[in-house]
Structures are given as C-alpha cells and as structure tokens.
Amino acid sequence: MKASNECLYPTDVFLVSCGMGCKRITVSDIAYIEAMKDNCVIHMIDGKRYTQSCPMGDIEPELNPNMFKRIHRSFIVNIRYIDMYYYGHVVLENGMEVHIGDKYREDLKSSFHFWGSRNRNK
C-alpha cells in the first residue's frame, strides 16, 4: 500500500527496450498501446512504435487511469488523442479506429461529458 503522500504516478517518462538499450519516452506522448500475443506495442503520437516483451497487464497498472483507458482487451488508449466517439468505436487523431469492447464502454463514457443528443452515447 502506498503512503498517503506518495504519488501513484510519480513520473511522466518510461524507459522502454529499444535495440541493445533503453529509450526514454514521455508518457503523455503515448497515443495507444496494443497487445499482440505476448508483446505490447507502444504507439507514439509521432508514429514511432516500441515493442515490449510483456503482457498488457504489466503495463496497465503503471499508467494514470485519468489519462489512459482500456477500451478493448487488446487496446489501451490515451483519451487525450481520441478524436471521435461513435457507435461503439473511437477514432484517434492519427486516424486509427478501435472497437470499444462491451465491458469497457461504460468506463470510457464516464470519462467524457457528452453535449447535445441524449442518445449519442450508445
């Protein structure tokens, strides 16, 4: 258990495996993370990708849940880069479209304030 004055998300950078060493990445520059078998691919907003040999479950607890939401068993997205939400899908700023899994839909919807149509959040 963390002490009450200890920050749960103390850093805005991660070190990720990259070739023969490690690369420092800024967490807020992560657009989304994709699970692929036993690996995770971290997709950055600049288009770079970093493949890590670990399951999604190892990365997810390290991410701030106010910034990152799991929307599918294979995807965690940075909600800052969601450009559009519609009919059970999100479109990211880079054009990537991801289906929202049924069990993740309510948590994602609670992260946003919907204006306009009352039926928009189907």
PyMOL commands that set and color helices and strands:
alter all, ss='L'
color gray80, all
select helices_A, chain A and resi 27-29+56-62+79-81+102-109
alter helices_A, ss='H'
color red, helices_A
select strands_A, chain A and resi 13-18+21-26+30-36+39-44+49-52+68-72+75-78+82-86+89-92+97-99
alter strands_A, ss='S'
color yellow, strands_A
deselect
rebuild
show_as cartoon
